[in-house]
Amino acid sequence: MSFRTTCPYCGVGCGVIATPDGSGGATIVGDPDHPANKGRLCSKGAALGQTLGLEARLLAPQVGGHAADWDSALGLVADRFRDALAQHGPDSVAFYLSGQMLTEDYYVANKLIKGFMGSANVDTNSRLCMASSVAGHIRAFGADTVPGTYEDLDEADLVVLVGSNLAWCHPVLYQRLVAARARRGTRVVVIDPRRTASCDIADLHLALQPGSDAALFNALLVALADRGATDQEYVARHVSGYREALAAARASDPSLTGLAPAMISTFLDWFIATERVVTIYSQGINQSSSGTDKVGAILNCHLASGRIGRPGMGPFSVTGQPNAMGGREVGGLATTLACHLDIANPAHRSAVQAFWNSPAMPAAPGLKAVQMFDAVARGQIRALWIIHTNPAVSMPAADAVAAAIKGCDFVVVSDVTRTDTTRLADVVLPATAWGEKSGTVTNSDRTISRQRAFLPAPGQARDDWRMLAEVAARMGWGTAFGWQDAAQVFKEYARLSGLAGDLGRDFDISGLAGADYDTLPPTRWPVSARKQGGRFFGQGGFFTADQRARLLPVTPRLPVAATSPRYPFRLNTGRVRDQWHTMTRTALAPRLNQHLAEPFLELHPEDAADLGLAPATLARVTSPLGEAILRVAITDRVARGQVFAPIHWTGETAPTGRVDALVAPVVDPVSGQPESKASVVAIAPLAPAWYGFAVSCRPMTPDAAYWARARTEAGWRCELAGMQTPHDWESYARALFSLPEATCLSVEDRIRGTFRLAFMEGRRTIAALFTAADPVTLARGHVADRIGVEGAGLLAGRPAQGMTDAGPIVCACLNVGLNTITAAIATQGLATVDQIGAALQAGSSCGSCRPELAALLARRLEAAE
């Protein structure tokens, strides 16, 4: 039997079909009938089947690090929250939630803390990725409304990607754009300081200075006015604040962007000459100390030109989590109530409190994420519940956040696996994971989809909404939390949205209150007698008091922290193609760890030369707040003075690669979103005494200054480096692999300074360590694949005669390696990415590797000249 469900990764909200195999796993394929993806999946979605095992799963409650039963664990949670409320008031408790929760879980959490505990101190890790978009929507539209739909990408003639590496972060949408470009000649502009994979299809790449986006869009607003491209009728009927916004735009200086005037002119010309324009923006806009104003500058241009709410046009915020939108809808942010109601509005508060028949309701917004953990550190928050997120790694100033959590009076964490954060908790509650729980999520274009359980819950794992409801019952509120299943939670939520619709809000799914929950198809909200799905604002109808949109004056502001001789580099952080957040899921999938297996630092060749850094060496990166050690990747994808590092690695996978330990907790004053792409850092060579590469059939935790561990098909691989050379390599390796008795074979090359050891079990090599004075050179993929194979002969570090080495994986969907691709290009005369796909299938699935394939072809052509 197969189950239609929804991918648990980004906000695209792809439908998948899961077919359980009867042994705890399942086959996963894209759902051809889901409107978000029409059968396509990215590399992460295609590898979901590899993440379904019970490795590292939490299977029983823990109290004080020891196994406990559910009754005592939940009783302790209820007692400690009750005591905090009684002794210190509602401001002493807080929930920190996640866009990976289902809407039903989110709803119950918000009902409990806001309506019954009386605290607005509930925020979500979505604060870190799209709070500026929420604030920008509310300021301009009067509600957090996404105006457009994915179909607009199919119908646009110009798509502008601003601070969005769509190719890697939303690959299925990127492929939709690629198809539109091939079909209708859609132009693509990428606005990003860094040359990303999305630039592969860009007709224009504007590599502007970090943080200067508002200056560019202010220039566009001025050009729209001066060239008669403002939609004067739309502005007159539906918009306020135009003159003030235009005056502010005229006062700003486009040279802040650092772009050549000719490049700015080309962008302005294309936007003005093209009616069907979609502007897609993401973290490069949102994660800024002026993120809300950047959003406002984009919205100003679409509103002034009337390019909103009609086919193929509009501003479009794409979200990074599977249910970031659902969390926004349910009031998961400290500044909102459920169903897009306003916590600062007395009428809204009264209506929700009456609907819930609740004893308390906060009268003002609560603490946003950065403020919340500051309050934890000060001792203001005495009881904290963290659900499905890892703030000890993902928050800015991550070291300080970890210390605050560790020092809090009482911390409970609900999660699926062990993380840096669960290690700091007083109570750990085992939650059901994707594939085991049932509920709904909302994607970036307002489509509500069902996640359906297709596997049984393992051990004692429970659904999040049920844990929350049982704690509520123990605190005396059982009647209000007495649902029997997630369907009843959803129906209550849908009824509440009807009340929001009566109050004039955009979010109304009351038409689903009587729907068959089990068979609910993907459905775009709103769903009510007033409106069914579709776009917003093409004919006005904004959610302000006068139903007019607000254009707001924007004065561009560059990042708060300025570079200095002590910290001369600007750090940009982000994601890589095959990993997800802090890797609690993707790290389980061997094929997702083969493309980029460790944390790295991209820096410009001239900067690397000045610093004395060579490719594949290690760099020590320091900021005023913390330190990280990262592998050096020298590339002209970044400009001089700018560096890039990915966010994914943790204390579980690479302890010195926790990049958010470097990021300053500077926030946007309106949205509270941290500035995660503009911290200042210094960089220096690490200069270890030795480098190493290890493979093993079982996990290893090295004793080394630097290590990064990843799953392989046969076991584990690990990059290492140490500041002191061990006196005895065999003893070091035995301790590394926990193999005190295994037979050891070793080869030393004193001239080259290398040492290689293999540990045998009969004729099988079960572990091997390769060390050198410089970064270890060997066929890593081959070595990792051959561990545990009889007669592997791994000490050579390369394939034996007659064997092939596929090389580092380029196409993770179909497991096609670099060496395979380059050999086919050379021997078969392949000249296009499509020809590579036809010959090897590489790039023919999600397509996110196509830019890398194009780069390989370009290098081949350059070498042939």
C-alpha positions in Angstrom: 0.0 0.0 0.0 1.3 3.5 -0.9 0.6 6.8 0.9 0.5 10.3 -0.5 2.3 12.6 1.8 4.5 15.8 1.7 8.3 16.2 1.8 9.6 17.4 5.1 12.4 19.7 3.8 12.0 23.2 2.2 8.9 25.4 1.8 8.3 24.2 -1.8 6.0 21.6 -0.3 6.5 18.8 -2.8 4.2 15.9 -2.7 5.7 12.4 -2.4 4.4 8.9 -2.6 5.7 6.5 0.1 5.5 2.8 -0.2 6.6 1.0 3.1 8.8 -2.0 2.6 7.6 -3.8 5.8 11.0 -3.6 7.5 10.8 0.0 8.7 11.8 1.6 5.5 10.0 2.9 2.4 10.4 3.7 -1.2 9.9 7.4 -1.9 9.0 8.9 -5.3 7.6 12.3 -6.3 3.8 12.6 -6.6 2.9 13.5 -10.2 -0.5 14.8 -9.1 0.8 17.3 -6.5 0.6 20.9 -7.9 3.8 22.0 -6.2 6.2 19.6 -7.9 4.2 17.5 -10.4 6.4 14.5 -9.6 9.8 16.2 -9.3 12.0 15.8 -6.2 15.3 17.4 -5.3 18.3 15.3 -4.2 17.2 15.6 -0.5 13.7 14.5 -1.3 14.8 11.7 -3.5 17.0 10.4 -0.7 14.3 10.4 2.0 14.2 6.6 2.1 17.8 6.6 3.4 16.7 8.6 6.5 14.1 6.4 7.9 16.1 4.1 10.1 16.3 4.3 13.9 19.9 5.4 14.1 20.3 8.0 16.9 16.6 8.0 17.5 15.2 9.0 20.9 12.9 6.1 21.9 12.1 6.8 25.5 11.7 9.9 27.7 14.8 11.0 29.7 14.9 12.9 32.9 18.3 14.1 34.0 20.0 12.0 31.4 18.3 8.7 32.5 15.4 6.8 31.0 12.0 7.6 32.5 8.4 6.8 31.9 6.0 9.2 30.2 3.9 9.8 33.3 6.8 11.0 35.5 8.4 13.0 32.6 5.2 14.9 31.7 4.3 15.3 35.3 7.7 17.0 35.9 7.2 19.3 32.9 3.7 20.3 34.2 5.0 20.9 37.7 7.9 23.0 36.7 5.9 25.2 34.3 3.2 25.5 37.0 5.8 26.5 39.6 7.4 29.1 37.3 4.0 30.7 36.5 3.0 30.7 40.2 6.3 32.1 41.5 7.5 34.4 38.7 4.5 35.0 36.4 3.8 34.4 32.7 6.9 36.2 31.5 9.0 33.4 33.1 8.0 30.7 30.7 8.7 30.3 27.0 8.3 27.9 24.1 10.8 27.9 21.1 9.2 26.1 18.2 10.1 25.1 14.6 9.0 25.2 11.0 9.4 21.4 11.0 6.4 21.0 13.3 3.0 20.2 11.7 0.3 22.9 11.9 -1.7 20.9 14.4 1.3 20.7 16.7 1.9 24.4 16.3 -1.7 25.2 17.0 -1.8 23.3 20.3 1.5 24.8 21.5 0.2 28.3 20.8 -3.1 27.7 22.4 -1.4 26.3 25.5 1.1 29.1 26.1 -0.8 32.1 24.9 -4.4 31.2 25.9 -3.8 29.2 29.1 -0.3 30.0 30.5 -0.9 33.6 29.4 2.5 34.2 27.9 3.4 35.5 24.5 7.0 34.2 24.9 6.6 31.7 22.1 8.7 32.1 19.0 10.0 29.8 16.3 13.2 29.2 14.3 11.3 30.8 11.4 12.3 34.0 13.1 15.7 33.3 11.7 14.6 32.9 8.1 11.5 34.8 7.1 10.4 37.2 9.9 11.4 40.2 7.8 9.1 39.1 5.1 6.2 38.7 7.6 6.9 42.2 8.9 7.2 43.6 5.4 3.9 42.0 4.4 2.1 43.3 7.4 3.4 46.9 7.0 2.5 47.0 3.3 -0.6 44.8 3.0 -2.0 44.9 6.5 -1.6 41.1 6.8 1.1 38.5 6.2 -0.3 37.6 2.8 1.7 36.0 0.0 0.0 37.5 -3.1 1.0 35.1 -5.8 1.2 31.4 -6.7 3.8 29.0 -8.2 1.9 29.3 -11.5 3.3 32.8 -11.8 6.8 31.4 -12.4 5.3 29.6 -15.5 3.8 32.8 -16.8 6.4 35.5 -16.0 8.5 37.1 -18.7 11.1 38.3 -16.2 12.1 36.6 -12.9 14.3 38.5 -10.5 16.0 36.3 -7.8 17.1 38.5 -4.9 19.2 36.9 -2.2 17.9 33.5 -3.3 20.0 30.6 -4.5 16.9 28.9 -5.9 19.0 26.2 -7.7 20.3 24.8 -4.4 17.7 25.9 -1.8 14.5 25.3 -3.8 15.6 23.1 -6.7 12.1 22.1 -7.8 11.1 25.7 -8.2 14.4 26.4 -10.0 13.6 23.6 -12.5 10.2 25.1 -13.0 11.9 28.4 -13.9 14.4 26.6 -16.2 11.4 25.0 -18.0 9.6 28.4 -18.3 12.8 30.0 -19.6 13.2 27.3 -22.3 9.5 27.5 -23.3 8.8 31.2 -23.3 12.3 32.8 -23.1 11.8 34.1 -19.6 14.7 36.4 -18.6 16.4 35.8 -15.3 18.2 38.4 -13.1 20.1 37.2 -10.1 20.9 39.8 -7.4 23.4 38.3 -5.0 26.9 39.4 -3.8 28.0 35.8 -4.5 28.0 33.9 -7.8 25.7 31.0 -6.9 24.5 28.0 -8.9 21.4 30.0 -9.8 23.6 32.3 -11.9 23.9 29.4 -14.4 20.6 30.6 -16.1 21.0 34.3 -15.3 20.9 36.7 -18.2 22.2 39.3 -15.7 24.0 38.8 -12.4 24.2 41.9 -10.2 26.9 41.2 -7.6 26.0 44.1 -5.4 27.7 45.0 -2.1 26.3 43.0 0.9 23.2 44.7 2.4 22.7 47.3 -0.4 19.5 45.7 -2.0 17.3 48.6 -0.9 19.4 51.1 -2.7 18.9 49.2 -6.0 15.1 48.9 -5.6 14.9 52.5 -4.6 16.6 53.3 -7.9 14.0 51.2 -9.6 11.1 53.1 -7.9 12.6 56.4 -9.1 13.0 55.0 -12.6 9.4 53.8 -12.7 8.2 57.3 -11.8 10.6 59.1 -14.1 9.8 56.9 -17.1 6.0 57.0 -16.7 5.9 53.3 -15.7 4.0 53.8 -12.5 0.4 52.4 -12.7 -1.2 55.7 -11.7 -4.7 54.3 -11.7 -3.8 51.4 -9.4 -1.9 53.8 -7.0 -4.7 56.2 -6.9 -7.3 53.5 -6.1 -5.4 51.2 -3.9 -2.1 52.7 -2.5 -1.1 55.2 0.1 2.3 56.8 0.8 3.5 56.9 -2.8 4.9 60.4 -2.7 6.8 59.8 0.6 8.2 56.6 -0.6 9.4 58.1 -3.9 10.9 61.1 -2.1 12.9 58.7 0.1 14.0 56.7 -2.9 15.2 59.9 -4.7 17.3 60.7 -1.6 19.2 57.4 -1.7 22.3 56.7 -3.6 22.5 53.8 -6.1 26.3 53.8 -5.8 25.9 52.1 -2.5 25.4 48.9 -4.5 28.9 49.1 -5.9 27.5 48.1 -9.3 28.5 49.7 -12.6 25.9 52.2 -13.7 25.4 50.3 -17.0 24.5 47.1 -15.1 21.9 49.0 -13.0 20.5 50.6 -16.1 20.1 47.2 -17.8 18.1 45.9 -14.8 15.9 49.0 -14.7 15.3 48.8 -18.4 14.3 45.2 -18.3 11.9 45.6 -15.3 10.3 48.7 -16.7 9.8 47.1 -20.2 8.3 43.9 -18.8 4.9 43.8 -17.4 5.0 40.2 -16.2 7.7 40.3 -13.5 8.1 38.1 -10.5 10.6 39.0 -7.8 11.6 36.0 -5.7 13.4 36.8 -2.5 14.7 34.8 0.4 17.3 34.8 3.1 19.6 37.3 1.4 16.9 39.9 1.9 15.4 38.6 5.1 18.5 37.9 7.2 19.5 41.5 7.6 19.5 44.3 10.2 17.4 46.2 7.6 15.5 43.2 6.2 12.0 44.6 6.7 13.0 47.7 4.8 14.5 45.6 2.0 11.3 43.7 1.7 9.5 47.1 1.7 11.6 48.4 -1.1 10.7 45.4 -3.3 7.0 45.6 -2.4 7.1 49.4 -3.2 8.2 48.7 -6.8 5.5 46.1 -7.4 2.8 48.1 -5.8 3.7 51.4 -7.6 3.8 49.5 -11.0 0.7 47.5 -10.3 2.6 44.3 -10.9 0.9 42.3 -8.2 -1.8 39.8 -7.9 -2.1 39.1 -11.6 -0.8 36.1 -13.6 3.0 36.2 -13.9 3.7 39.1 -11.7 4.2 39.9 -8.0 6.7 39.8 -5.1 7.2 36.3 -3.9 8.8 35.2 -0.6 10.0 31.6 -0.7 10.4 29.9 2.7 13.1 27.5 3.8 11.1 25.1 6.0 8.3 22.7 5.3 5.8 24.5 7.6 7.2 28.0 8.0 3.9 29.2 6.5 1.8 27.0 8.7 3.6 28.4 11.8 2.9 31.9 10.6 -0.7 31.1 10.1 -1.1 29.6 13.5 0.5 32.4 15.4 3.9 30.7 16.0 5.7 34.0 16.2 5.7 36.1 19.4 4.1 39.0 17.6 1.0 37.3 16.3 -2.1 35.3 17.2 -3.6 32.4 15.3 -5.1 32.9 11.9 -3.2 36.1 11.1 -4.8 37.9 14.0 -2.9 40.6 15.8 -1.9 40.1 19.4 -1.8 43.9 19.9 -5.4 44.3 18.8 -7.8 44.1 21.8 -10.7 42.9 19.6 -8.6 40.1 18.1 -7.4 39.0 21.6 -10.9 39.0 23.0 -12.2 37.0 20.0 -9.6 34.3 20.3 -9.8 34.1 24.1 -13.6 33.7 23.8 -13.3 31.0 21.2 -10.8 29.1 23.4 -12.7 29.9 26.6 -9.2 30.4 28.0 -8.3 31.9 31.4 -5.6 34.3 30.1 -4.3 36.1 27.1 -1.1 38.2 26.8 -1.8 41.9 26.0 1.4 42.5 24.1 3.9 40.7 21.9 6.4 38.4 23.6 10.1 38.0 23.2 11.5 37.3 19.8 14.1 34.5 19.4 17.2 36.5 20.1 15.5 38.4 22.9 14.2 35.1 24.3 17.6 33.5 24.7 19.0 36.8 26.2 16.2 36.5 28.8 17.1 32.9 29.4 20.7 34.0 30.0 19.6 36.7 32.4 17.5 34.2 34.4 14.2 36.0 33.5 12.9 32.8 31.8 12.8 29.9 34.3 11.1 27.2 32.2 11.8 26.7 28.5 10.3 24.1 26.1 12.2 23.7 22.8 10.5 21.6 20.1 12.2 20.2 16.9 15.0 22.8 16.6 18.6 23.0 17.6 19.3 26.6 18.8 22.6 25.6 20.4 23.8 25.4 16.8 21.4 27.5 14.7 21.0 30.7 16.7 23.5 33.6 16.2 26.1 33.8 19.0 25.5 30.0 19.3 28.0 29.5 22.1 26.3 32.1 24.3 22.9 30.5 23.5 24.2 27.0 24.4 25.5 28.5 27.7 22.1 30.1 28.4 20.2 26.9 27.8 22.6 25.0 30.0 22.1 27.5 32.8 18.3 27.7 32.6 16.4 26.5 35.7 14.4 24.0 33.6 14.6 23.0 30.0 12.5 20.4 28.2 13.3 19.4 24.6 11.0 17.4 22.3 12.9 16.0 19.3 13.5 12.9 17.2 17.3 12.5 17.6 20.1 13.5 19.9 21.4 17.0 19.2 23.6 19.6 20.7 20.5 21.0 22.3 19.1 17.8 23.7 22.4 17.3 25.6 21.6 20.5 27.5 18.0 19.5 28.5 16.6 18.4 31.9 13.9 16.5 30.2 14.0 15.0 26.7 10.8 13.8 25.1 10.9 11.4 22.1 8.8 12.7 19.3 7.4 10.9 16.2 9.3 11.8 13.0 8.3 12.3 9.4 6.6 9.2 8.2 5.2 8.4 11.6 2.9 11.4 12.3 -0.2 12.8 10.7 -1.1 16.5 10.1 -0.8 19.3 7.6 1.8 21.8 6.3 1.5 24.9 4.2 4.0 25.7 1.5 5.3 29.0 0.1 2.3 29.6 -2.1 -0.4 29.0 0.5 -1.1 25.3 -0.4 -2.1 23.2 2.5 -1.0 19.6 2.1 -1.3 16.5 4.3 1.5 14.7 5.9 0.4 11.1 6.4 1.8 8.5 8.7 3.0 5.4 6.8 5.2 3.9 9.5 4.4 3.0 13.1 5.9 5.1 15.9 9.0 3.5 17.2 9.7 2.8 20.9 7.7 5.2 23.1 7.7 8.2 20.6 4.6 10.4 20.7 3.1 13.1 18.5 4.0 16.6 19.6 0.4 17.8 19.9 -0.4 14.9 22.2 2.6 15.7 24.5 1.5 19.3 24.8 -2.2 18.3 25.4 -1.2 15.9 28.1 0.9 18.6 29.9 -2.1 20.9 29.6 -4.3 18.3 31.2 -1.9 17.9 34.1 -2.0 21.6 34.6 -5.8 21.5 34.9 -6.9 22.4 31.4 -7.8 18.9 30.1 -11.2 19.9 28.8 -9.8 22.5 26.3 -7.2 20.0 25.1 -9.2 16.9 24.9 -8.8 16.0 21.2 -8.7 12.4 20.2 -6.6 12.8 17.0 -4.9 15.4 14.8 -8.1 15.7 12.6 -10.0 17.2 15.6 -7.2 19.7 16.2 -7.4 20.8 12.5 -11.1 21.1 12.5 -11.0 23.4 15.6 -8.3 25.5 13.9 -10.4 25.8 10.7 -13.4 27.0 12.8 -11.2 29.6 14.4 -10.1 30.8 11.0 -13.7 31.5 10.2 -13.8 33.9 13.1 -10.7 35.6 11.7 -12.4 35.9 8.3 -15.4 37.6 10.0 -12.9 40.1 11.5 -11.7 40.9 7.9 -8.5 38.9 7.9 -7.0 37.1 4.9 -6.5 33.6 6.4 -9.8 31.7 6.4 -10.0 28.0 5.9 -13.4 27.6 7.5 -14.6 25.8 4.4 -12.3 22.9 5.4 -13.8 22.5 8.9 -16.2 19.8 7.6 -13.8 18.3 5.0 -12.7 14.7 5.1 -9.3 15.0 6.8 -8.0 11.7 5.7 -8.5 12.3 2.0 -7.8 16.1 2.0 -6.1 17.0 -1.3 -3.5 19.8 -1.6 -5.6 23.0 -1.2 -4.6 26.6 -1.5 -6.1 28.9 1.0 -8.3 30.8 1.6 -11.2 28.3 1.5 -14.4 30.1 2.5 -17.6 31.4 1.2 -15.8 34.7 0.6 -12.8 33.5 -1.4 -11.3 30.3 -2.8 -7.6 30.2 -3.3 -6.1 32.2 -6.1 -4.1 35.4 -6.0 -4.4 38.5 -3.8 -4.4 42.2 -4.5 -4.8 42.3 -8.3 -7.8 44.5 -7.7 -6.7 46.0 -4.4 -8.5 44.7 -1.3 -5.7 45.1 1.2 -6.2 44.2 4.9 -5.5 47.7 6.3 -8.2 49.8 7.9 -8.9 51.7 4.6 -8.1 48.7 2.4 -5.2 50.5 0.8 -1.6 49.2 0.6 1.1 51.3 2.3 4.2 52.3 0.4 6.8 53.1 3.0 9.8 55.4 2.8 13.0 53.3 2.8 16.4 54.7 3.6 19.0 52.1 2.7 21.2 50.9 5.6 24.3 48.8 5.2 25.2 46.1 7.7 25.6 47.2 11.3 29.0 45.7 11.9 31.8 47.4 9.9 34.9 45.6 8.8 38.1 46.7 10.5 41.8 45.9 10.4 41.2 43.4 13.1 38.1 41.8 11.4 38.6 42.6 7.7 36.3 40.1 6.1 32.5 40.1 5.7 31.0 36.6 6.4 28.0 35.4 4.3 26.3 32.2 5.6 23.9 29.9 3.9 23.0 26.4 2.7 24.5 23.8 0.4 22.6 21.7 -2.1 22.4 18.3 -0.3 22.2 19.2 3.4 19.3 20.5 5.5 19.5 22.7 8.6 21.6 21.0 11.3 21.7 17.7 9.4 19.6 15.6 11.9 17.9 14.0 8.9 20.2 14.5 5.8 23.3 13.3 7.7 21.6 9.8 7.8 21.6 9.6 4.0 25.0 8.4 2.7 24.5 9.7 -0.8 23.8 13.3 0.5 27.2 13.3 2.3 29.3 12.6 -0.8 29.0 16.0 -2.6 30.3 18.3 0.2 31.2 16.2 3.2 32.6 18.8 5.6 32.3 22.5 6.5 34.2 24.9 4.3 35.1 28.5 3.7 34.9 30.0 0.3 37.3 32.9 -0.2 38.7 34.8 -3.2 42.1 33.6 -4.7 43.8 37.0 -4.0 42.6 36.9 -0.4 43.9 33.4 0.0 47.3 34.3 -1.4 47.5 37.3 1.0 46.7 35.0 3.9 49.0 32.2 2.8 46.1 29.7 2.4 46.3 26.8 -0.1 43.3 24.8 -1.4 42.1 22.1 1.0 44.1 23.4 4.0 42.3 24.6 7.1 41.6 28.1 8.2 40.8 29.4 11.7 38.0 31.9 11.4 37.3 34.2 14.3 34.7 36.9 15.1 34.2 39.0 18.2 32.0 36.2 19.5 33.5 32.9 18.6 35.7 30.7 16.4 35.4 28.0 13.8 37.8 25.8 11.8 36.9 25.3 8.2 38.3 23.7 5.1 39.6 26.2 2.5 37.8 26.4 -0.8 39.5 29.1 -3.1 37.0 30.4 -5.7 36.1 33.6 -7.5 32.4 32.9 -6.7 33.0 35.4 -3.8 34.4 38.9 -4.2 37.6 40.1 -2.4 36.9 40.8 1.2 33.9 38.5 1.3 33.8 34.9 2.4 31.0 32.3 2.6 30.5 29.3 4.9 27.5 26.9 5.2 25.4 26.6 8.4 24.8 22.8 8.7 27.6 21.2 10.8 27.1 20.7 14.5 28.8 19.2 17.6 27.6 15.8 16.3 29.2 16.1 12.9 32.0 18.7 13.0 32.4 20.5 16.4 34.6 23.2 15.1 32.4 23.8 12.1 29.5 25.5 14.0 29.4 28.6 11.9 26.6 30.4 13.9 29.1 30.7 16.8 30.7 33.4 14.6 27.5 35.3 13.9 26.6 38.4 15.9 23.1 38.7 17.4 22.3 41.9 15.6 18.7 42.1 14.6 16.3 44.0 12.4 14.5 46.5 14.7 11.1 45.7 13.2 11.2 42.0 12.6 13.7 40.9 15.1 15.4 38.7 12.4 19.1 38.3 12.9 21.7 39.6 10.4 23.2 36.3 9.5 24.9 37.3 6.2 27.1 40.2 7.2 29.1 39.4 10.4 32.8 40.5 10.4 35.6 37.9 10.8 39.3 37.4 10.7 41.0 34.5 9.0 44.3 32.8 9.6 45.9 29.5 8.6 45.5 26.7 11.2 48.8 25.0 10.4 48.1 21.6 11.9 51.0 19.1 12.5 49.1 16.5 10.5 46.1 15.9 8.3 44.1 12.6 8.2 41.3 10.7 6.5 39.7 7.8 8.2 37.0 5.2 7.2 35.3 2.7 9.4 32.5 0.2 9.5 31.2 1.9 12.6 31.0 5.4 14.1 34.2 7.1 15.4 34.7 10.2 17.6 38.2 11.4 17.0 40.6 13.1 19.5 41.7 15.8 17.1 41.7 19.6 16.8 39.5 19.3 13.7 37.2 16.5 12.6 34.2 16.2 10.3 32.3 12.9 10.2 29.9 11.6 7.6 27.9 8.5 6.8 28.8 6.3 3.8 27.1 3.3 2.3 29.5 1.0 4.0 30.0 2.9 7.3 31.6 6.2 8.2 34.3 8.6 6.8 36.1 11.3 8.7 38.4 14.2 7.9 40.9 14.9 10.7 43.7 17.3 11.6 45.8 17.5 14.8 48.1 20.1 16.2 50.6 17.5 17.6 51.7 14.3 16.0 50.9 11.2 18.0 53.9 9.3 19.3 52.4 6.0 18.2 50.1 6.1 15.2 48.8 2.5 15.8 47.8 3.3 19.4 46.1 6.5 18.2 44.2 4.6 15.4 43.1 1.7 17.7 41.6 4.3 20.1 40.0 6.2 17.2 38.3 3.0 15.9 37.8 1.3 19.3 39.7 -1.8 17.9 42.1 -2.9 20.6 42.5 -6.4 19.3 42.1 -6.2 15.5 45.1 -7.1 13.2 46.8 -3.9 12.0 48.7 -3.5 8.7 50.7 -0.3 8.3 52.8 1.5 5.7 55.1 4.5 6.4 56.7 6.8 3.9 59.2 8.8 5.9 60.2 10.9 2.8 56.7 12.0 2.1 55.7 12.1 5.7 52.7 9.7 5.3 51.4 6.9 7.4 48.7 4.5 6.5 47.0 1.9 8.7 44.4 -0.8 8.0 42.6 -2.9 10.6 41.6 -6.3 9.5 38.9 -8.8 10.5 39.9 -11.9 8.6 40.4 -10.7 5.0 38.0 -7.7 5.5 39.4 -4.2 6.1 37.0 -2.8 8.8 38.8 0.5 9.4 41.7 2.5 7.9 43.5 5.7 8.7 45.6 7.8 6.2 47.8 10.6 7.5 50.2 13.1 6.0 51.8 16.5 6.7 49.6 18.1 4.1 46.0 17.5 3.1 45.6 13.8 2.4 45.4 13.0 -1.3 43.6 9.8 -2.2 40.5 8.5 -3.9 38.1 9.1 -1.0 35.0 7.8 -2.6 36.7 4.5 -3.6 38.2 4.0 -0.1 34.9 4.7 1.6 33.0 2.4 -0.7 35.5 -0.5 -0.2 35.5 -0.5 3.6 34.3 -3.9 4.9 34.8 -5.6 1.5 36.9 -8.7 1.5 40.3 -8.3 0.0 39.8 -4.6 -0.5 43.5 -3.6 -0.4 42.7 -0.1 0.8 46.2 1.0 1.9 47.0 2.0 -1.7 44.3 4.7 -1.4 43.3 4.3 -5.1 41.5 1.6 -7.2 43.5 -1.4 -8.2 44.1 -2.2 -11.8 40.9 -2.9 -13.6 38.8 -1.1 -11.0 37.2 2.4 -11.5 36.8 5.3 -9.2 33.6 7.3 -9.8 35.2 10.3 -7.9 33.3 12.8 -5.7 29.6 12.7 -6.3 28.2 15.5 -8.5 24.7 14.2 -9.1 23.4 13.0 -5.7 20.0 12.0 -7.1 21.5 9.4 -9.3 24.9 8.9 -7.7 27.1 10.0 -10.6 30.6 10.9 -9.8 33.0 13.5 -11.1 35.4 11.0 -12.7 32.6 9.3 -14.5 31.4 12.6 -15.9 34.8 13.9 -17.0 35.7 10.6 -18.6 32.4 10.6 -20.6 32.9 14.2 -21.7 36.3 13.3 -23.0 35.6 9.9 -24.6 32.1 10.5 -25.9 32.6 14.1 -27.0 29.7 15.4 -24.8 29.3 19.1 -25.3 26.1 20.1 -23.5 24.5 19.4 -20.1 21.6 17.6 -21.9 24.0 15.3 -23.6 25.6 14.4 -20.2 22.1 13.7 -19.0 21.3 11.4 -22.0 24.6 9.5 -21.6 24.8 9.2 -17.8 21.4 10.5 -16.4 23.3 13.1 -14.3 21.2 16.3 -14.0 18.1 14.6 -15.3 16.3 14.3 -11.9 16.1 17.4 -9.7 18.5 19.3 -11.9 20.3 21.1 -9.1 23.6 19.7 -10.3 23.2 21.1 -13.8 25.2 24.3 -13.0 28.1 22.2 -11.8 27.9 20.1 -15.0 27.9 23.3 -17.1 31.0 24.4 -15.2 32.8 21.1 -15.9 32.0 21.5 -19.6 33.3 25.1 -19.6 36.6 24.0 -18.0 36.9 21.3 -20.6 36.5 23.8 -23.4 39.0 26.2 -21.8 41.5 23.4 -21.5 41.0 22.5 -25.2 41.7 26.0 -26.4 
